[in-house]
Amino acid sequence: MASDRVLRARPAEGPFALTLIQSNANRLYCLNRAAEDQGLNRGMSYADARAFCPDLISQPAHPQADERFLIALRRWATRYCPWVGLEGRDGLVLDVTGATHLLGGEAALIEDIRQRFARAGISVRIGMGDTRGAAWALARHGGGVAAAGDMLAAIGKLPVAALRLEENISVALQRLGLRTIADLSHAPRAPLARRFGAGLMMRLDQALGTQPEDISPLADPPHYGTRMTLPEPIGLTSDVMAGTARLLGQLCTKLKAQEAGARVLTLTLRRVDQDSQQVELRLARPLRDPHRILPLFQRGVDAVDAGFGIDQLRLEATQVEPLPVQQVSHVSVGRQDKLDDLITRIGTRIGLENVQRFLPADSHIPERSFLIAPAAYSQPERGWSAPRPRPLCLFPPEPIAGTGPHPPRQFRWRRMSLTIGRATGPERIAPEWWLSDESWRSGLRDYWQVETRQGRRLWLFHTPQNPGWFVQGEFA
């Protein structure tokens, strides 16, 4: 399944495999039919696989993407029955009881699934039986439909590994001469249970139907949306805000139950002429407090054209983030909440991405010692850790007249004649050799903090390799 997902996006001819590092070794994670025909198998080391098959095409595996793809297939499989669950990392299990007649029987249902997967470019192995264990055994080691009522006749000739046993147990059973499921079913149960545990007999009973095994379908993800249909159309802003308040209360209750917070909210207002107006609210932080969210809708609702009236309101959280319950202080929370609300209000006018803040960066180069990030998608840092003070205002280096390694006593800067009264330094800063920065090609810089008699406190530096003096910052 994983290799099919990759090949659907980027087709490749010939043997293909996905690799994953397991136990400090790069091994084959999933491979296509052409690679299996070359004698390769899952779990083989990548070096051995290349030795057997020099033409092997490989890519790194992404188990998270494979899991998302399998969940998408699970949703698609609900077209055949409502009870669909996951079977391992590459399989689905369906309870089609009472649903096969909708497609003309079991054989027709299997053929329809096979054709749809083939058109999607996904190879599939299908087995069907009265029990989950029998269906798994047929899908992995046989294929087809087991006759109703007699599971032993359908799967008896399959190897014992078809019972979903661990590899060491399967090998031990084969060494005892119990190679097939029929051999295992006719063997004495008590000695086998004492030696291999009750799990062996449980798997056998589940496959034969003497012990039930349920299918646990995945729960659908929570839907964060509420709707209100009005008996009479409304058009006043106060009425729309009142309806939004009721919807917010219901939505925030759902969010609190899932320990989540809304990041983007969409309010859809349907008019009587079937036209719709939308108000999107993007929040600076995940929220589920209706009293804080409601006032933020005011500006968007004021701009809505109600037409001949609004008869339906729908509120949906289109982007949700985790918001676990945490212990907070009554002193710090109020200030942070007000700042987040202010960022949201400004962001609704100019965009959340345009409300930015400075963050410290791990670099001793003045130009690289900070980052600019959107305030809504970053957390404020406590401050910069610098061994020496840095100027509040930093600008590109501006040359001044001066010679020698010490600051000039008098110089002109920005049409001002300045005289140095006190100088502190130097602080030598070397360029970061792993970065190519044109402004630092001159080499070392010796920085000085100077106080002028005219009241200016400047940050000067001298370049020893290419002698020259520059002003780069000003202290407050």
KOLGU-510958 format. One record per residue (C-alpha): residue number from 1; x, y, z; residue in three letters. Coordinates in steps of 0.2 Angstrom, whole numbers, always signed. Last residue first. Layout:
% KOLGU-510958
(r NUM; (X; Y; Z); "ala")
...
END
This chain:
% KOLGU-510958
(r 476; (+94; +274; +118); "ala")
(r 475; (+109; +266; +110); "phe")
(r 474; (+112; +270; +92); "glu")
(r 473; (+118; +257; +79); "gly")
(r 472; (+130; +253; +64); "gln")
(r 471; (+142; +268; +63); "val")
(r 470; (+157; +263; +52); "phe")
(r 469; (+176; +266; +52); "trp")
(r 468; (+189; +259; +39); "gly")
(r 467; (+204; +249; +37); "pro")
(r 466; (+202; +234; +26); "asn")
(r 465; (+209; +220; +36); "gln")
(r 464; (+206; +229; +53); "pro")
(r 463; (+188; +233; +50); "thr")
(r 462; (+183; +246; +64); "his")
(r 461; (+166; +247; +72); "phe")
(r 460; (+155; +260; +80); "leu")
(r 459; (+139; +259; +91); "trp")
(r 458; (+133; +276; +95); "leu")
(r 457; (+127; +286; +111); "arg")
(r 456; (+123; +304; +105); "arg")
(r 455; (+122; +317; +119); "gly")
(r 454; (+132; +331; +110); "gln")
(r 453; (+148; +327; +120); "arg")
(r 452; (+148; +310; +111); "thr")
(r 451; (+147; +293; +120); "glu")
(r 450; (+155; +278; +111); "val")
(r 449; (+152; +260; +112); "gln")
(r 448; (+166; +251; +101); "trp")
(r 447; (+165; +236; +90); "tyr")
(r 446; (+180; +228; +82); "asp")
(r 445; (+175; +219; +66); "arg")
(r 444; (+184; +204; +58); "leu")
(r 443; (+183; +200; +39); "gly")
(r 442; (+179; +211; +24); "ser")
(r 441; (+167; +199; +17); "arg")
(r 440; (+155; +203; +31); "trp")
(r 439; (+143; +213; +21); "ser")
(r 438; (+142; +200; +7); "glu")
(r 437; (+136; +186; +19); "asp")
(r 436; (+140; +168; +14); "ser")
(r 435; (+137; +158; +29); "leu")
(r 434; (+148; +144; +35); "trp")
(r 433; (+162; +156; +40); "trp")
(r 432; (+152; +165; +52); "glu")
(r 431; (+161; +182; +53); "pro")
(r 430; (+172; +186; +68); "ala")
(r 429; (+166; +199; +81); "ile")
(r 428; (+179; +208; +92); "arg")
(r 427; (+173; +219; +106); "glu")
(r 426; (+184; +235; +107); "pro")
(r 425; (+179; +243; +118); "gly")
(r 424; (+172; +257; +128); "thr")
(r 423; (+173; +275; +121); "ala")
(r 422; (+170; +292; +131); "arg")
(r 421; (+169; +310; +126); "gly")
(r 420; (+169; +308; +107); "ile")
(r 419; (+166; +324; +97); "thr")
(r 418; (+152; +325; +84); "leu")
(r 417; (+149; +336; +69); "ser")
(r 416; (+132; +332; +62); "met")
(r 415; (+128; +330; +43); "arg")
(r 414; (+123; +312; +46); "arg")
(r 413; (+139; +308; +54); "trp")
(r 412; (+155; +319; +54); "arg")
(r 411; (+170; +314; +65); "phe")
(r 410; (+180; +320; +80); "gln")
(r 409; (+190; +310; +92); "arg")
(r 408; (+192; +296; +80); "pro")
(r 407; (+189; +278; +87); "pro")
(r 406; (+205; +268; +90); "his")
(r 405; (+212; +256; +78); "pro")
(r 404; (+219; +269; +66); "gly")
(r 403; (+211; +281; +54); "thr")
(r 402; (+194; +289; +53); "gly")
(r 401; (+181; +297; +42); "ala")
(r 400; (+164; +289; +44); "ile")
(r 399; (+155; +275; +34); "pro")
(r 398; (+137; +270; +38); "glu")
(r 397; (+134; +252; +42); "pro")
(r 396; (+116; +246; +39); "pro")
(r 395; (+104; +250; +54); "phe")
(r 394; (+102; +245; +72); "leu")
(r 393; (+92; +255; +85); "cys")
(r 392; (+91; +248; +102); "leu")
(r 391; (+110; +246; +103); "pro")
(r 390; (+117; +230; +110); "arg")
(r 389; (+124; +228; +127); "pro")
(r 388; (+138; +215; +130); "arg")
(r 387; (+138; +196; +133); "pro")
(r 386; (+121; +195; +124); "ala")
(r 385; (+106; +184; +129); "ser")
(r 384; (+91; +191; +120); "trp")
(r 383; (+75; +191; +129); "gly")
(r 382; (+61; +181; +137); "arg")
(r 381; (+54; +175; +120); "glu")
(r 380; (+37; +179; +114); "pro")
(r 379; (+28; +164; +106); "gln")
(r 378; (+25; +163; +87); "ser")
(r 377; (+10; +161; +75); "tyr")
(r 376; (+0; +176; +80); "ala")
(r 375; (+15; +187; +81); "ala")
(r 374; (+20; +184; +64); "pro")
(r 373; (+39; +182; +64); "ala")
(r 372; (+54; +193; +62); "ile")
(r 371; (+71; +186; +67); "leu")
(r 370; (+85; +193; +77); "phe")
(r 369; (+104; +191; +80); "ser")
(r 368; (+107; +190; +61); "arg")
(r 367; (+112; +208; +58); "glu")
(r 366; (+122; +209; +74); "pro")
(r 365; (+132; +193; +70); "ile")
(r 364; (+133; +183; +87); "his")
(r 363; (+120; +171; +81); "ser")
(r 362; (+106; +161; +89); "asp")
(r 361; (+91; +171; +85); "ala")
(r 360; (+80; +182; +96); "pro")
(r 359; (+63; +186; +91); "leu")
(r 358; (+55; +202; +84); "phe")
(r 357; (+37; +203; +82); "arg")
(r 356; (+25; +204; +67); "gln")
(r 355; (+7; +209; +64); "val")
(r 354; (+7; +208; +45); "asn")
(r 353; (+3; +189; +45); "glu")
(r 352; (-13; +192; +55); "leu")
(r 351; (-20; +202; +41); "gly")
(r 350; (-23; +221; +40); "ile")
(r 349; (-40; +224; +47); "arg")
(r 348; (-44; +207; +55); "thr")
(r 347; (-26; +206; +61); "gly")
(r 346; (-28; +222; +71); "ile")
(r 345; (-43; +215; +81); "arg")
(r 344; (-34; +198; +83); "thr")
(r 343; (-18; +206; +89); "ile")
(r 342; (-28; +216; +101); "leu")
(r 341; (-37; +200; +107); "asp")
(r 340; (-20; +191; +110); "asp")
(r 339; (-13; +206; +120); "leu")
(r 338; (-29; +207; +131); "lys")
(r 337; (-28; +188; +134); "asp")
(r 336; (-10; +189; +138); "gln")
(r 335; (-13; +203; +151); "arg")
(r 334; (-27; +194; +159); "gly")
(r 333; (-18; +177; +160); "val")
(r 332; (-3; +184; +170); "ser")
(r 331; (-11; +190; +186); "val")
(r 330; (-25; +177; +188); "his")
(r 329; (-12; +163; +186); "ser")
(r 328; (-16; +148; +175); "val")
(r 327; (-17; +129; +178); "gln")
(r 326; (-19; +121; +162); "gln")
(r 325; (-34; +113; +152); "val")
(r 324; (-28; +107; +135); "pro")
(r 323; (-30; +118; +119); "leu")
(r 322; (-26; +107; +104); "pro")
(r 321; (-28; +116; +87); "glu")
(r 320; (-44; +118; +76); "val")
(r 319; (-46; +126; +59); "gln")
(r 318; (-63; +127; +50); "thr")
(r 317; (-72; +130; +66); "ala")
(r 316; (-90; +132; +59); "glu")
(r 315; (-105; +143; +63); "leu")
(r 314; (-120; +142; +52); "arg")
(r 313; (-134; +155; +53); "leu")
(r 312; (-151; +153; +43); "gln")
(r 311; (-165; +164; +38); "asp")
(r 310; (-156; +181; +34); "ile")
(r 309; (-167; +195; +27); "gly")
(r 308; (-172; +204; +11); "phe")
(r 307; (-153; +209; +8); "gly")
(r 306; (-143; +206; +24); "ala")
(r 305; (-127; +214; +17); "asp")
(r 304; (-114; +210; +30); "val")
(r 303; (-101; +224; +34); "ala")
(r 302; (-107; +225; +52); "asp")
(r 301; (-106; +207; +54); "val")
(r 300; (-87; +207; +50); "gly")
(r 299; (-84; +221; +63); "arg")
(r 298; (-94; +213; +77); "gln")
(r 297; (-86; +196; +75); "phe")
(r 296; (-72; +200; +88); "leu")
(r 295; (-85; +204; +101); "pro")
(r 294; (-91; +186; +101); "leu")
(r 293; (-74; +178; +103); "ile")
(r 292; (-70; +184; +121); "arg")
(r 291; (-87; +179; +128); "his")
(r 290; (-87; +163; +119); "pro")
(r 289; (-71; +156; +127); "asp")
(r 288; (-65; +142; +116); "arg")
(r 287; (-49; +150; +109); "leu")
(r 286; (-33; +145; +100); "pro")
(r 285; (-22; +161; +98); "arg")
(r 284; (-21; +175; +86); "ala")
(r 283; (-38; +171; +80); "leu")
(r 282; (-44; +172; +62); "arg")
(r 281; (-62; +177; +60); "leu")
(r 280; (-71; +173; +43); "glu")
(r 279; (-88; +181; +40); "val")
(r 278; (-98; +174; +25); "gln")
(r 277; (-113; +180; +16); "gln")
(r 276; (-124; +168; +7); "ser")
(r 275; (-137; +169; -7); "asp")
(r 274; (-153; +158; -6); "gln")
(r 273; (-164; +174; -9); "asp")
(r 272; (-170; +172; +9); "val")
(r 271; (-152; +175; +15); "arg")
(r 270; (-140; +162; +22); "arg")
(r 269; (-127; +169; +34); "leu")
(r 268; (-111; +159; +35); "thr")
(r 267; (-100; +162; +50); "leu")
(r 266; (-82; +155; +48); "thr")
(r 265; (-70; +152; +63); "leu")
(r 264; (-51; +150; +62); "val")
(r 263; (-40; +146; +77); "arg")
(r 262; (-53; +137; +87); "ala")
(r 261; (-48; +128; +103); "gly")
(r 260; (-47; +110; +108); "ala")
(r 259; (-49; +100; +124); "glu")
(r 258; (-62; +88; +115); "gln")
(r 257; (-76; +92; +127); "ala")
(r 256; (-70; +110; +128); "lys")
(r 255; (-72; +112; +109); "leu")
(r 254; (-89; +104; +109); "lys")
(r 253; (-95; +117; +122); "thr")
(r 252; (-87; +131; +113); "cys")
(r 251; (-98; +126; +98); "leu")
(r 250; (-114; +127; +108); "gln")
(r 249; (-110; +144; +116); "gly")
(r 248; (-104; +151; +99); "leu")
(r 247; (-120; +146; +91); "leu")
(r 246; (-130; +156; +104); "arg")
(r 245; (-119; +171; +103); "ala")
(r 244; (-120; +170; +84); "thr")
(r 243; (-139; +172; +85); "gly")
(r 242; (-138; +187; +96); "ala")
(r 241; (-125; +195; +85); "met")
(r 240; (-137; +192; +70); "val")
(r 239; (-151; +200; +80); "asp")
(r 238; (-140; +215; +85); "ser")
(r 237; (-134; +218; +67); "thr")
(r 236; (-152; +219; +61); "leu")
(r 235; (-158; +209; +46); "gly")
(r 234; (-169; +194; +52); "ile")
(r 233; (-179; +182; +43); "pro")
(r 232; (-193; +173; +52); "glu")
(r 231; (-193; +154; +58); "pro")
(r 230; (-174; +155; +59); "leu")
(r 229; (-163; +140; +55); "thr")
(r 228; (-148; +138; +67); "met")
(r 227; (-132; +128; +63); "arg")
(r 226; (-117; +122; +73); "thr")
(r 225; (-100; +116; +67); "gly")
(r 224; (-85; +108; +75); "tyr")
(r 223; (-86; +90; +68); "his")
(r 222; (-77; +77; +78); "pro")
(r 221; (-67; +65; +68); "pro")
(r 220; (-76; +49; +64); "asp")
(r 219; (-73; +35; +76); "ala")
(r 218; (-63; +21; +69); "leu")
(r 217; (-72; +5; +67); "pro")
(r 216; (-69; -9; +80); "ser")
(r 215; (-73; -26; +72); "ile")
(r 214; (-78; -39; +84); "asp")
(r 213; (-70; -56; +87); "glu")
(r 212; (-81; -71; +93); "pro")
(r 211; (-74; -88; +99); "gln")
(r 210; (-80; -104; +90); "thr")
(r 209; (-78; -95; +73); "gly")
(r 208; (-64; -105; +66); "leu")
(r 207; (-53; -90; +64); "ala")
(r 206; (-57; -84; +82); "gln")
(r 205; (-54; -102; +89); "asp")
(r 204; (-37; -103; +81); "leu")
(r 203; (-32; -86; +87); "arg")
(r 202; (-38; -90; +105); "met")
(r 201; (-29; -107; +105); "met")
(r 200; (-12; -98; +101); "leu")
(r 199; (-16; -84; +114); "gly")
(r 198; (-18; -96; +128); "ala")
(r 197; (+0; -99; +130); "gly")
(r 196; (+13; -107; +119); "phe")
(r 195; (+19; -122; +129); "arg")
(r 194; (+4; -125; +141); "arg")
(r 193; (-8; -120; +127); "ala")
(r 192; (+0; -133; +115); "leu")
(r 191; (+0; -147; +128); "pro")
(r 190; (-19; -143; +132); "ala")
(r 189; (-25; -142; +114); "arg")
(r 188; (-21; -159; +108); "pro")
(r 187; (-18; -158; +89); "ala")
(r 186; (-32; -159; +76); "his")
(r 185; (-34; -140; +75); "ser")
(r 184; (-15; -138; +72); "leu")
(r 183; (-14; -150; +58); "asp")
(r 182; (-29; -142; +50); "ala")
(r 181; (-21; -124; +52); "ile")
(r 180; (-5; -131; +42); "thr")
(r 179; (+13; -134; +47); "arg")
(r 178; (+11; -143; +64); "leu")
(r 177; (+27; -154; +62); "gly")
(r 176; (+34; -149; +79); "leu")
(r 175; (+47; -138; +69); "arg")
(r 174; (+32; -130; +60); "gln")
(r 173; (+25; -125; +77); "leu")
(r 172; (+41; -117; +83); "ala")
(r 171; (+42; -107; +67); "val")
(r 170; (+25; -100; +69); "ser")
(r 169; (+28; -96; +88); "ile")
(r 168; (+44; -86; +83); "asn")
(r 167; (+35; -77; +70); "glu")
(r 166; (+20; -71; +80); "glu")
(r 165; (+4; -78; +76); "leu")
(r 164; (-9; -70; +64); "arg")
(r 163; (-18; -86; +61); "leu")
(r 162; (-11; -87; +43); "ala")
(r 161; (+6; -91; +50); "ala")
(r 160; (-1; -108; +53); "val")
(r 159; (+0; -112; +35); "pro")
(r 158; (-16; -113; +24); "leu")
(r 157; (-23; -130; +20); "lys")
(r 156; (-37; -129; +34); "gly")
(r 155; (-43; -111; +28); "ile")
(r 154; (-58; -116; +18); "ala")
(r 153; (-62; -133; +26); "ala")
(r 152; (-59; -126; +43); "leu")
(r 151; (-71; -111; +40); "met")
(r 150; (-86; -122; +38); "asp")
(r 149; (-102; -112; +40); "gly")
(r 148; (-102; -101; +25); "ala")
(r 147; (-90; -106; +11); "ala")
(r 146; (-74; -95; +11); "ala")
(r 145; (-73; -82; -2); "val")
(r 144; (-57; -79; -12); "gly")
(r 143; (-39; -76; -8); "gly")
(r 142; (-25; -88; -1); "gly")
(r 141; (-11; -82; +11); "his")
(r 140; (-14; -64; +16); "arg")
(r 139; (-32; -61; +11); "ala")
(r 138; (-37; -79; +15); "leu")
(r 137; (-30; -79; +32); "ala")
(r 136; (-37; -61; +36); "trp")
(r 135; (-54; -67; +30); "ala")
(r 134; (-53; -83; +41); "ala")
(r 133; (-48; -72; +56); "gly")
(r 132; (-62; -60; +54); "arg")
(r 131; (-75; -74; +54); "thr")
(r 130; (-88; -79; +42); "asp")
(r 129; (-76; -77; +27); "gly")
(r 128; (-70; -65; +14); "met")
(r 127; (-52; -62; +7); "gly")
(r 126; (-46; -48; -4); "ile")
(r 125; (-28; -44; -9); "arg")
(r 124; (-26; -27; -17); "val")
(r 123; (-14; -17; -28); "ser")
(r 122; (-17; +1; -30); "ile")
(r 121; (-17; +11; -46); "gly")
(r 120; (-34; +19; -43); "ala")
(r 119; (-42; +10; -58); "arg")
(r 118; (-35; -6; -50); "ala")
(r 117; (-43; -1; -33); "phe")
(r 116; (-60; +1; -41); "arg")
(r 115; (-59; -15; -51); "gln")
(r 114; (-54; -25; -35); "arg")
(r 113; (-68; -17; -25); "ile")
(r 112; (-81; -21; -38); "asp")
(r 111; (-75; -39; -40); "glu")
(r 110; (-76; -42; -21); "ile")
(r 109; (-94; -35; -21); "leu")
(r 108; (-99; -46; -36); "ala")
(r 107; (-92; -61; -27); "ala")
(r 106; (-101; -58; -11); "glu")
(r 105; (-118; -54; -19); "gly")
(r 104; (-127; -43; -31); "gly")
(r 103; (-120; -26; -25); "leu")
(r 102; (-134; -22; -12); "leu")
(r 101; (-135; -41; -8); "his")
(r 100; (-118; -39; +0); "thr")
(r 99; (-124; -27; +14); "ala")
(r 98; (-132; -38; +27); "gly")
(r 97; (-115; -43; +35); "thr")
(r 96; (-102; -33; +26); "val")
(r 95; (-91; -31; +42); "asp")
(r 94; (-75; -23; +33); "leu")
(r 93; (-57; -25; +38); "val")
(r 92; (-44; -13; +31); "leu")
(r 91; (-25; -17; +28); "gly")
(r 90; (-8; -9; +27); "asp")
(r 89; (-3; -4; +45); "arg")
(r 88; (-12; -17; +54); "gly")
(r 87; (-30; -20; +50); "glu")
(r 86; (-40; -4; +51); "leu")
(r 85; (-59; -3; +54); "gly")
(r 84; (-74; -2; +43); "val")
(r 83; (-92; -4; +50); "trp")
(r 82; (-104; +7; +39); "pro")
(r 81; (-104; -5; +24); "cys")
(r 80; (-99; -4; +5); "tyr")
(r 79; (-97; +15; +3); "arg")
(r 78; (-88; +15; +20); "thr")
(r 77; (-73; +10; +10); "ala")
(r 76; (-69; +28; +5); "trp")
(r 75; (-67; +33; +23); "arg")
(r 74; (-56; +18; +26); "arg")
(r 73; (-46; +23; +11); "leu")
(r 72; (-43; +40; +18); "ala")
(r 71; (-37; +32; +35); "ile")
(r 70; (-25; +22; +24); "leu")
(r 69; (-18; +38; +16); "phe")
(r 68; (-16; +46; +33); "arg")
(r 67; (-6; +31; +39); "glu")
(r 66; (+5; +31; +24); "asp")
(r 65; (+9; +49; +26); "ala")
(r 64; (+14; +46; +44); "gln")
(r 63; (+24; +31; +39); "pro")
(r 62; (+35; +41; +27); "his")
(r 61; (+47; +29; +18); "ala")
(r 60; (+63; +35; +10); "pro")
(r 59; (+64; +31; -9); "gln")
(r 58; (+70; +17; -19); "ser")
(r 57; (+73; +11; -37); "ile")
(r 56; (+81; -6; -39); "leu")
(r 55; (+91; -8; -55); "asp")
(r 54; (+105; -17; -46); "pro")
(r 53; (+94; -31; -39); "cys")
(r 52; (+102; -44; -29); "phe")
(r 51; (+116; -33; -23); "ala")
(r 50; (+104; -18; -21); "arg")
(r 49; (+93; -29; -10); "ala")
(r 48; (+108; -34; +1); "asp")
(r 47; (+113; -16; +4); "ala")
(r 46; (+95; -11; +7); "tyr")
(r 45; (+93; -24; +21); "ser")
(r 44; (+79; -36; +19); "met")
(r 43; (+64; -32; +30); "gly")
(r 42; (+51; -34; +16); "arg")
(r 41; (+56; -46; +2); "asn")
(r 40; (+67; -46; -13); "leu")
(r 39; (+68; -61; -25); "gly")
(r 38; (+67; -51; -41); "gln")
(r 37; (+48; -55; -43); "asp")
(r 36; (+46; -46; -26); "glu")
(r 35; (+53; -30; -34); "ala")
(r 34; (+41; -31; -49); "ala")
(r 33; (+27; -34; -37); "arg")
(r 32; (+30; -17; -28); "asn")
(r 31; (+40; -15; -12); "leu")
(r 30; (+37; -9; +6); "cys")
(r 29; (+49; -6; +21); "tyr")
(r 28; (+65; -12; +14); "leu")
(r 27; (+79; -10; +27); "arg")
(r 26; (+92; +4; +32); "asn")
(r 25; (+100; -2; +47); "ala")
(r 24; (+101; +6; +65); "asn")
(r 23; (+88; -6; +72); "ser")
(r 22; (+75; +0; +58); "gln")
(r 21; (+79; +14; +45); "ile")
(r 20; (+65; +14; +32); "leu")
(r 19; (+66; +10; +14); "thr")
(r 18; (+53; +11; +1); "leu")
(r 17; (+54; -1; -14); "ala")
(r 16; (+53; -1; -33); "phe")
(r 15; (+57; -14; -46); "pro")
(r 14; (+53; -9; -64); "gly")
(r 13; (+45; +7; -71); "glu")
(r 12; (+41; +22; -60); "ala")
(r 11; (+26; +32; -58); "pro")
(r 10; (+27; +48; -47); "arg")
(r 9; (+10; +52; -38); "ala")
(r 8; (+2; +35; -40); "arg")
(r 7; (+20; +27; -37); "leu")
(r 6; (+21; +34; -19); "val")
(r 5; (+4; +28; -14); "arg")
(r 4; (+7; +11; -22); "asp")
(r 3; (+23; +9; -12); "ser")
(r 2; (+14; +12; +4); "ala")
(r 1; (+0; +0; +0); "met")
END
